[in-house]
């Protein structure tokens, strides 16, 4: 599974999680730092990424447009990049099930 980290998450997550999610990217690293959610959605769908975000807008897009792409919505208040890394690491098995289950489009993590 390839993850695409949204604006509201650190680009450092790409390297921090490379052992679990190789070939992942951050919107900043692919030149999409000024891109709107709809364009990011389309890019993720076209390039087989799962979007990781702290933004409810992608959940809304999934309800309206369906999936792919799939979305991992991290709903933790203000927290560090290390905390986000730990959330994603501890949810590895659940994230894998998201990738394999064609009936689930959004995974919410707290």
C-alpha positions as CSV (number, residue, x, y, z in Angstrom):
1,X,0.0,0.0,0.0
2,X,1.2,3.5,-0.9
3,X,0.2,6.4,1.3
4,X,-0.1,10.0,0.2
5,X,0.2,12.3,3.2
6,X,-1.9,15.4,3.1
7,X,-0.8,19.0,3.7
8,X,-1.7,18.8,7.4
9,X,0.8,16.1,8.1
10,X,4.6,16.2,8.1
11,X,6.5,15.2,5.0
12,X,8.9,13.4,7.5
13,X,6.3,10.7,7.7
14,X,7.3,9.4,4.3
15,X,10.8,8.4,5.6
16,X,9.6,7.5,9.1
17,X,7.2,4.9,7.7
18,X,9.1,3.8,4.7
19,X,9.7,0.3,6.2
20,X,6.0,-0.3,6.3
21,X,4.7,1.8,3.4
22,X,7.4,2.0,0.8
23,X,6.8,4.3,-2.2
24,X,4.6,6.6,-0.1
25,X,4.7,10.3,-0.8
26,X,3.7,13.6,0.7
27,X,1.7,16.2,-1.4
28,X,4.6,18.7,-0.9
29,X,7.2,16.2,-2.2
30,X,5.2,15.6,-5.4
31,X,4.8,19.3,-6.1
32,X,1.2,19.6,-4.9
33,X,1.7,22.0,-2.0
34,X,-0.8,24.5,-3.4
35,X,-3.3,21.9,-4.8
36,X,-6.9,21.7,-3.6
37,X,-8.5,18.5,-2.1
38,X,-10.2,17.6,-5.3
39,X,-7.0,17.6,-7.3
40,X,-5.2,15.6,-4.6
41,X,-8.1,13.1,-4.7
42,X,-7.8,12.7,-8.4
43,X,-4.0,12.3,-8.2
44,X,-4.3,9.6,-5.5
45,X,-6.9,7.7,-7.5
46,X,-4.9,7.8,-10.7
47,X,-1.6,6.8,-8.9
48,X,-3.0,4.1,-6.6
49,X,-2.4,6.0,-3.3
50,X,-4.4,5.9,-0.1
51,X,-4.8,9.4,1.3
52,X,-3.7,10.0,4.9
53,X,-5.2,13.2,6.4
54,X,-6.4,14.9,9.5
55,X,-9.0,16.7,7.4
56,X,-12.7,15.7,7.3
57,X,-13.0,16.9,3.6
58,X,-11.7,13.6,2.3
59,X,-14.3,11.7,4.3
60,X,-16.9,13.9,2.6
61,X,-15.4,13.3,-0.8
62,X,-15.5,9.6,-0.3
63,X,-19.2,9.8,0.6
64,X,-19.9,11.8,-2.5
65,X,-17.6,10.2,-5.1
66,X,-17.0,6.7,-3.7
67,X,-13.5,5.2,-3.8
68,X,-10.7,4.8,-4.9
69,X,-8.8,6.4,-3.5
70,X,-9.2,5.1,0.0
71,X,-8.7,7.4,3.0
72,X,-7.1,7.1,6.4
73,X,-8.6,9.8,8.5
74,X,-6.5,10.5,11.7
75,X,-8.8,12.1,14.2
76,X,-6.3,12.9,16.9
77,X,-6.2,16.5,18.2
78,X,-3.0,18.5,18.2
79,X,-0.2,16.0,18.4
80,X,3.4,15.4,17.2
81,X,4.6,13.7,14.1
82,X,5.9,11.0,16.3
83,X,2.4,10.4,17.7
84,X,1.0,10.2,14.1
85,X,3.8,7.7,13.2
86,X,2.8,5.6,16.3
87,X,-0.9,5.7,15.4
88,X,-0.1,4.4,11.8
89,X,2.4,1.8,13.0
90,X,0.0,0.4,15.6
91,X,-2.8,0.2,13.0
92,X,-0.8,-1.6,10.4
93,X,-3.0,-4.7,10.5
94,X,-6.2,-2.6,10.2
95,X,-4.7,-0.6,7.4
96,X,-3.8,-3.8,5.5
97,X,-7.5,-4.9,5.9
98,X,-8.6,-1.5,4.5
99,X,-6.4,-2.2,1.4
100,X,-7.8,-5.7,0.9
101,X,-11.5,-4.9,1.6
102,X,-13.3,-3.6,-1.5
103,X,-16.3,-2.5,0.7
104,X,-14.5,0.0,2.9
105,X,-13.4,3.4,1.7
106,X,-12.5,5.3,4.9
107,X,-10.6,4.1,8.0
108,X,-10.9,6.4,11.0
109,X,-8.0,6.3,13.5
110,X,-8.0,8.0,16.9
